[in-house]
Amino acid sequence: MSISSVSEVKLSAEVVTLQDDIGKMYDVASGFWEDILGEHIHQGYYDPDAPTDNVREAQNRMIDECLKFAGLSADPTKFPKNVVDVGCGIGGSSRYLAKKYGSKCVGITLSPYQVQRATDLAAAQGLSDNVSFQVANALNMPFPDDHFDLVWSIDVGEHMPEREKFVSELVRVAKPGAPIIIAAWCCRDLAPSEKSLRPWEKEHLDKIKKVYYLAEWCSVSDWAKLVKPHNVYDIKSDNWARYVLPFWPQAIRSAVFSWNGFKLMILSCGMTLFLGVRGMKWMDEGLKKDVVTFGIVTCRKAK
């Protein structure tokens, strides 16, 4: 594939159907998630020695900790200037990076609603010159090879039905030497003596999968193995379950006990959002039972 080419990937009908469902889900539910979680729509990072009840603070810390884990400097003059936010939601991470580091960020999502909302928020915050958003497929991104200084992906990989293609695309659009960050919900790693998860664990994970339109679950070590065969180096991975434990209880309280959250559940989507709240409870239970984890994998593209 040439330096100036754009990926052309043929996707199966099953993958296309799942992606359509994901886009529709976020079209409907993003207003609800924004109301209870704010503009990031991803989980927070909580210091076990200094816990906080402020979800927004924890979400900002998650971004900072992901960048730190990837070995990025906090000095704005040394920070990557051309960033792609793969699965951008309503653009919270893109705006955070643009404001804090002066980066130019482009975000992609399957949801037209999210693109419009992200664009409106950027305009309201005076960031229209630094960030832009478009409907695009993470398995077939409309960008040239070797294009971005930082490839950022958080709370997206768990939706990906063809993870080899997903990782290949992340690597393809990164410039040589550019960091690639994947942070995603995972299932637990198997013990050396295990061949599969226990039946009750599979059943629990399947309930979450159906509610949130996830692909098949994989573990943190699975993600690291997926990255390894590609043209990358400096691969690092970790299980951050201990740092995200407070997130779902806080989200549940906001959704169930917040009057605005309750109204949105009824008015926006009825049963679908009620199931979404059930999904939060299952995620929380899964974390506490060590069947759900949160994983981070970072690497850099080789020359």
VEXZALO-972884 format. One record per residue (C-alpha): x, y, z. Coordinates in steps of 0.25 Angstrom, whole numbers, plus 5000, padded with zeros to 4 digits. Each point is the difference from the previous one (the first is absolute). Layout:
XYZ...
***
This chain:
500050005000500650134996500350125010498850084994499049894999498749985008499649875006499049924992499449895008498849914997499249975012499149885002498550025001500049965014501050115003499350114993498749965007500750015014500650144996498650054996499549965013501150065007499850134993498550005003500249975014500950125002499150094992498949975010500849995013501150104999499150115006499749915012501549975002500450144999499050045010500549915011501549994996500350134993500750034987501049885000499149885001501149915004500449955014500950075010501349965006499950005016501350015008499749895011500850095010499250124997498649974995499150104994498550014999500250094988499849924987500550114991501350015008500249854999499750014985501050104997501049925009499749884991500550084988501250055007500449865005499849944987501050104994501049985011499949854998500350024986501350085003499550134995500550135006499150105007500850114994499050064989501250044991500449854999498649944999499549944987499350114992499249924990499049905007498949904996499049975011499549864995498549995005500050145005498650005007499650145001501450054999500450025015501449944998500350084987499650135007500849975012501349974992499750124992499850095012501249955008501049974989499650084988499849884992499349994987499049885002499049934991499049915006499249894993498849935005498949914994498950095005499550134993499450055012501450005007500750074989498950115000500150015016501550005000500150114989499050085008500849995013501350034993499450134994499450045013501449985007500750084989500749874994499549994986501350034994500749895008499049895000499149944990499149874999499549914990499249874998501049904997500349855002501249965009500249884991500150084988500550145003500050114990501450045002501349984993501149915005501050065010499250125003499850025015501050045012499149935010498949894998499050005012498949905002499349995014498749925003499949954985500849874998498949925007499150044989500949954989499649874994501249984991501250045010501149974990499450104990499850105011501549995005500550004986499250134997500650075013501449964995499850044986499650145003501150035010501350064996501249935003500450015014498650055004499349945012498849924999499149995012498949895002499250015013498849915001499049915008500549865001499849865006500949945010501349934995499949855001500949935010501149914994499149875004498750064994499649984985498850095001499250095010499049935009498549994995499550105010501050104995499749984986498550025003500350135007500950054989498949974990499050085007500950124999500349974986498650004995499650135008501250084995500249944986501449955003500849904992500549875006500850035013501549995000501050025011501150105002501049894996499249974988500150154996501550005002500149874991499250074989500950125000501349925000500049954985499950144995501150104996500150055015501050015011500050045015498749925003499550025014498749945006499350005014498749975007499450135006498849935006500550055014500050154995498650004994499249935011499250125005499650044986498749924998499450025014500250154998499349994986498949915006499750105010500050124990499049924991499149945010499950115011500250124991498750064996500550054986500649864998498749935004499250094990501049984989499849855002498550014998500050104989501149974992500049854998499149935010500449865002501350014992500650095010499449935012500849884994501250094999499950025015499949855003501349994991500750105010499649915012500549884992501350074997500250045015499749855004501049954990501150095005499749965014500049854997501350024991499449954987500050144994501250084999500550134994501349994991501050094994500949964989501050104994501150004989500750084990500049984985501449954995500650064987
***
